Amino acid sequence: MKPEYMSFFMLAPASLLEAAENQVQVELDRTDGELFHYQPQTFRGYNLGWPHGDVQGLLQFFSDVGCVFSQYRLAYSLLPDNLEEWV
């Protein structure tokens, strides 16, 4: 079985991803390009603990640059047992 790469980027508005890119650059400048950890529960008014498709796109963006908090949140959002929590 070959794992497939799933992309949620197209679910997020372009303006949200641009803001995310700016946040990543600010954080990487602050840490001399070493770390990006976005721990707050919200980003630009989006609740990262109650994901929709647009938030999953944002979480994937942050995950792809190494944010472990976003990796956990994205994985959690994909668990079917959690569906009733965000309906």
Buried (B, 14 or more C-beta within 10 A) or exposed (E): EEEEEEEBEEBBEEEBBEBBEEBBEEBBEEEEEEEBEBEEEEBEEBEBEEBBEBBBBBBBBBBBBBBBBBBEBBEBBEEEEEEEEEE
